[in-house]
Amino acid sequence: MGMELPTIEMLDELVDAIAYADRLGAHVALAAHRIAERGDWAADGAVSFRTWLRHRARLSQPRITALIRHGRFLARFGLIADAATTGRLPELHVTAIRDLAIEHRRPSLDEQQADVIDALAPPGETPVDDDRLREFCQDWADKVDAEVDGPEPKQPERSFTLSRLPDGSAFGKFNLPADAANQLEQALQTAHSWDGAGDNRSPKTHNADAFDEIIRFFNANHTRTGSKRHHPNITLHINNNDLHDMRGPHATTPTGVRIPTPATDAYLCDCVIHRVVHTGSIITDYGRSVRSVPRHLFHAVAERDRGCRFPCCDRPEAWCDAHHIIPWGPPHNGETKLDKLALLCNRHHHHVHQHGWQMTLHPNSDIVFTTPDGRHLITRPHGSTGVADAA
């Protein structure tokens, strides 16, 4: 049996098609529930309705589970089913109600279906937006829970595992309760960055980069000893001779993981180096910092720049490192001083080191960035007129 599909070319047609898909999805879920109850599927020799759906409809197990669950819910709550199949409630709203309807709340929802529908889709009006939907659902659940003796709330399951690979990279998995998941989503949205038309990172890579920003932001700004503004927050081992190696410094972590040279260069821009002198196997001298950006100097740079100076970046001071405009190591031998430093956020700090962008700071605090392909971009301290201009 074939079904004629609508032509979708215009924005309004796309919106109408999505609304139609929501209605059709509710009809399909109800039909699946009816057919499952009738048992017609057994005539094909299937041992279960799930098996029949997997082989005849080519559905995955997660989709089968979702379809059966949705059909069971709509069959139980007829008024909500009518609102879904007629298009009064979109799928998002129906799913939100369904997720609320755990066992001890179902009798209340039986009695309050009409009121819930009217609250989420007032007669003659469009359904409420996402924020209002979440607010209503939470309020309704809290009210019902206060009136009904439900089960003792379970401690939400949570876990976080992290493993390191030989090259120093990491992989893992996590399970977060709803409130932590909401915080993580918000943090990722805040930390997301876009590098312009040439930014071809996948969504997964965007999230990974944003997660990196969140971690670095915490390490740089927490109030405990060991924040970025209260050095140290990471330990690297570098041979003194390697600091002057023309090929760049070679660093390892205390566990022996090798750090790539561009990343080491970025770390060394704003860090504390402690000199350790060995006589045989005996440590005889621990020096003070010799290549760091002292806290008061960092604040002076921040007072001037007010945030990341990379073109079109709006990261504030708290997200930034102090970057040596003229590299500190050979052959450049740059200096750690106010007119040789600039603020760069973590992402752009590493970008400058890895891709060879050049920077020139002018007396009026303008910085000219020279891209690897020779273009010149001018940035001014945040708060000045014109954040970035093409030269």
N, C-alpha and C positions, 0 to 999 in steps of 0.2 A: 504494500500500500504506500503510495507516494503522497507527499503533502507539498503544496505549492508554497514556496518561500517568498516573502515580500522582498521587493527591491529596496535597498537601503543606500541612499546617496546623500541625503541632506541631514543636517543636525536634528531637525524635528522628527524625521523618519527614524533616526537611530534611537531617540528617546522613546518613541512609540513602540519600536521593536523590543526594547528592553522591558517596557511595561507589559507588552504582550507575552514575552518570555516568562516573566514572573507569574502571570495568570496561568499560562500553560503549565509551568512547573508545579503549581498547586493542583491543577487538574490531574497531571500525571501521577503525583504522589497519592492523591485520593484513589485513582484508578488502581494503582499498584496495591494499595491496601485492600481494596475490594477483591481483586483477583487473587491475592494471597489468601484471603479468608475463604474464597470459594473453592480453592484447590484445583482450578483448571490446569495449572502447570504440571500436575502429576501425570496427566495423560501423555506427556512427552517422555515419561520415564525418569524425570528428574527426582532426586531424593529430597530436594528442598526448593523453596521459592528462590532462595539466594543462588543456588546452583543454576536454576533455570535462567535467572537474570544474567548470570555471568556468561553462560554459553549462548543464549539466544539474543540478548541485548548487548553483549560484549561490554558489560560494565565492570569497573574495578570494584574490589571489596569495599574501600572507603565510600565510593559513590552509592553502592547498594545499601550500605548501612545508613547513609544519610537519607536516601529515598524512603526506606522502610520507616525510619524514625519520623520523618516529616509526614508521611501518610498516616501513621498511627496517631500523631498529634492532631492533624486536621480532622480525622474521623472522630476523635474524642470531643473536639470543641467546634461544633457546627457553625456558630456565628462567625468565628474567626476564619473558618474555611470559606464561608460565603464572602467575607471581606477580601480574602486572598484571591479567590477565583473571579471575582468581579473587578478586581483592580483597585479596590478602595485602600487596601493595605499592600504596600510593596513587600517583596520577599524579605528585605532587611528587617522590617518591623515585625513580620510574622515570626522570623527566626529568633528575634530578641524575646518575643513573648514565649515562644517554645522553650527557650533556654531557661526562662524563669520558672516554668511549670514543673518543678521537681515535685516529688510525691506529696509532701505535706501541704503544698500550695494549690494543688489541683482542685480540691473542693471550692476554694475561694474563687479560683478562676472560672469554674463552672457558673457560679452565681454572678460574677462581675464581668463576663465577656463583653457585654454591650457597653459598659462604662469604659472598659479598657480601650475598646475600638474607638469610641467617641473621643477619648483623650488623645489618642495617637493620630486619628484622622477625623477631626471635627466635621460634621455634616457640611457639605458645600465648600470645604477648604482642602488645601493640599496637606498631605501627611506632615507631621512635625519633622524638624531636621534632626541630624544625628545627635547633637548635644542634648536636645530636649528629650529625645528617645532614651538615651542613657540615663538621664536624670529621672524621668518618669519610672523607668524600670527599677531603678535602685530604690526610689521612694516607695513604689508599690510593694516590692519584695520586703523592705524593712517593715512596712505597716502590717503585712500579712504575718511575717515572722513574729511580730510582737503580739499578735492576737492568737496565734496558733502555736501549740507546743510542738515544735519540730525537733528533729534529732540534734544532739549536741554538735556544734560546728566542729568539723575536722580541721586539724592543723594542715594547712595547704602543703601539698608535696612540693619540694624544691630541691634541686640538685644542680651542681656545676662541676664538670670534669674538664681537665685541661692536660694535654700531653704534648711533649716537645719532640720534634723530629731532629735528626742529626744535624741538619743545616740551621737549626735555631728557630725555625718556624713552629707554629703551634696549631693544634686542632682540638676540638672538643665538642661538647653538647651541654645544653642546660634545660632545666625545667623550672619555670618561674610561676608563682601565683599571679592572679589577675592584677593586683595593685602594682606589683613589681614589673609585670609586663607592660602596663600602661606607662610607668615611669621610663622604661627602656625605650618604648616607641617614641615618647616625647623627646628623650635625649638624642636618639638617632636622627629625628627630624631636625633638631636644633643643630646637630653637628654635621649634617649633610652639606657638602659644598659642590659647586659646579664650576668647571674650568672653561666654560665657553663652548663655542660650536665644535671645537675639536675634542671635547670630552666624550670619549666613547666607552667609558667604563660601564660594565653591566650593573644591574641593580644589586647583585650580590657583592660586587666589588665596592660600590658606593657605600653599602652598609658596613663592610669590613673597614673601609677607610674612616667612616664616621665613628665606629666603635673604637678604633685606634685613637681618634681625636678625644673621645670621652675619657679613655684611660689616661692619656697624657695630661688632659685638663685636670683631672683629679690629682695626679701625682704632682702637678705644678702648683696647685692652689689649696690643698688641704692644710689645716692649721697645725698638724702634728710635725714634730721634728722629722725632716727628711723630705719636705715638699721641695718643688723646684726652686722656690724662692728661699728655701731653708736647706741648702745643699747638705749632703748628697741625696739623690733619689734613685740613682742607679750606679752600679759599680762596674767599671771596665778596667782591664789590665792592659797597659801599653808599655812596651819597652821604650825607654827614653830616646834611644837612637832612632826608633821608628817615627818619633814626632818630627824628625828632620829628614825623613826619607822622601825623596822627590816623587816617589810613586804613591805616597800617601800613607797615613798611619795604619797599623794593623792592630786590632784590638780583639780581646776575648773577654767573655764574662767569667765570673769566678768558677763556673762549672765547665769552662773550656769551650763554650760555643763561640765560633768565629763571627765577628761583626763585619759586614761589608764596609769597604773604605768610605763610600759616600755617607753612610749612616754614621760612621765614626767621626767624619768631618763635621757633621751637623751637631753631634753630641758635644764635641770639643769647643764649639762656639760659645757655649754658655754652661760651663761646668766648673767644678773644682778639681784640680789635679794635685795630688799629694805626692811629693817626691819620696821615693823609697830607695835608700842606698844600701847595697849588700856588700859585705865583706865575707867572702866565702858564702856560708849559709846563714850568717848572722846579720840581722837588720841593725844598722848603726845610725840611721838618720831618717826621720820622717819630716819632710819639708812642708811648708805652707803652700797655698795655691799659687801657681805661677802663670796660669792661662785662663783664669776665670773672669767672668763679668761680675764684680762685686754687687751686692744688693743695691747699694745707693746709686751705683752707676746704671744698673738696670732701670731703676726708677727714673733717672734723668733721661734715659733714652725713651722710656714710656711716656714721660711728660711731654716730650717733643712729638713722638709719632702717634700716640693715642690708639695704637692698634697695628695690625699687620699692614705693612707698606706694599705688599704685592698688588699689582694692578687688579682692581675690581674686587678685592677681598675686604670684607667688613668684620673680620674677627677682631674682638677687643683685646686689650692688653693682657687679660687673664689667660688667653689662649696662646700667648706668644713666647718665643725665645728671643734672646739677643743674638743677632747674627753678625759675624765679622764681615764687613763689606769687602775688605781686602783679606783674603785667607791668611790665617795666623801662621800656618806652616810654610815651609820652603816650597817654591822659590820666592813666594810673595812676601812672607815675613810681616804680615799685617800687625797692627797694634790694637790693644784693648783700650780704646778711648772713645769719648762721646762722638766725635766727628768721624769715627770709623766703624760705628755700630748702627744697626737698624733693627726694628722689630719685624719678625716674620712668624706667622703661625706655624704650627708643626708641619702641616701638609706642604706649605710653600717653602718652608725652611729646607725640607728634604728635596723639594722640587728644584730649587735653585742649585743645590749641591749636585744633584744627580744629572741635571740637564745642562749645566754650564751657563746659566744666566749670569750676566755681569751687572753690577750696580755701581752707580756713581752718586754720591751725596754732595749736593751743592750747598753753599753757605746759607741760602734762603730756605733750607730744609727740603727742597725738592729732591727726589731721587729719580734718576734716569735708569731704567732697566733696559738692557740690551739683550734681546732674545737670541737664541742660537742661530736663527736665520737672518740676523742683522737688523731687525726692527727695533725702534726705540719707543719706550713707553714711559711717560712721566707721571709720578704719583706725588701727591702732597699730603702732609699730615692730616689725619682725620679731623674734620671740623673746618678745614680750609676750603675755599671755594674750588670746586673741581677736584674730585678724588683721583681721577686718572685721565690723562690725555695722551693721544697718539702723537708722536713727534715725527 
